[in-house]
Amino acid sequence: QRLGDLYSLSIDGVTLFENLSLPEVKQGQVGLAWMKDGPQLDEVAITTLKAAKGKRRKGK
Protein backbone atom coordinates (compact mmCIF):
# COMPACT_ATOMS: atom_id res chain seq x y z
CA GLN A 1 0.00 0.00 0.00
CA ARG A 2 1.20 3.49 -0.79
CA LEU A 3 1.44 5.95 2.06
CA GLY A 4 -0.92 8.24 0.17
CA ASP A 5 -3.69 5.70 0.66
CA LEU A 6 -3.67 6.50 4.36
CA TYR A 7 -4.74 10.06 3.68
CA SER A 8 -8.11 8.92 2.37
CA LEU A 9 -9.12 7.75 5.84
CA SER A 10 -11.22 10.16 7.82
CA ILE A 11 -12.87 10.37 11.22
CA ASP A 12 -15.98 12.52 11.40
CA GLY A 13 -14.79 14.33 8.28
CA VAL A 14 -11.28 15.01 9.59
CA THR A 15 -8.75 13.36 7.33
CA LEU A 16 -5.92 11.26 8.68
CA PHE A 17 -3.52 13.70 7.02
CA GLU A 18 -4.75 16.39 9.42
CA ASN A 19 -4.76 13.91 12.30
CA LEU A 20 -1.08 13.09 11.71
CA SER A 21 -0.19 16.50 13.15
CA LEU A 22 -1.85 15.78 16.50
CA PRO A 23 0.53 15.17 19.43
CA GLU A 24 -1.25 11.90 20.25
CA VAL A 25 -0.31 10.59 16.82
CA LYS A 26 3.30 11.69 17.15
CA GLN A 27 3.49 9.95 20.53
CA GLY A 28 2.52 6.70 18.83
CA GLN A 29 -0.76 6.21 20.66
CA VAL A 30 -2.61 5.79 17.38
CA GLY A 31 -2.37 2.57 15.41
CA LEU A 32 -3.34 1.53 11.92
CA ALA A 33 -4.58 -1.97 11.26
CA TRP A 34 -4.03 -3.23 7.73
CA MET A 35 -7.11 -4.98 6.40
CA LYS A 36 -7.33 -6.85 3.12
CA ASP A 37 -9.00 -3.82 1.53
CA GLY A 38 -6.47 -1.33 2.82
CA PRO A 39 -5.57 0.57 5.98
CA GLN A 40 -8.17 1.02 8.66
CA LEU A 41 -7.86 2.94 11.88
CA ASP A 42 -8.15 0.61 14.84
CA GLU A 43 -10.61 1.29 17.66
CA VAL A 44 -7.96 2.81 19.91
CA ALA A 45 -6.95 5.18 17.12
CA ILE A 46 -10.52 6.27 16.52
CA THR A 47 -11.11 6.89 20.23
CA THR A 48 -7.82 8.74 20.67
CA LEU A 49 -8.32 10.95 17.63
CA LYS A 50 -11.91 11.79 18.55
CA ALA A 51 -10.76 12.75 22.06
CA ALA A 52 -7.89 14.80 20.69
CA LYS A 53 -10.19 16.53 18.23
CA GLY A 54 -12.59 17.38 21.04
CA LYS A 55 -9.80 18.84 23.18
CA ARG A 56 -8.47 20.84 20.26
CA ARG A 57 -11.92 22.20 19.44
CA LYS A 58 -12.54 23.30 23.05
CA GLY A 59 -9.15 25.00 23.18
CA LYS A 60 -9.97 27.36 20.31
Order of alpha helices (4+ residues) and beta strands (2+ residues): beta-beta-alpha-alpha-beta-beta-alpha
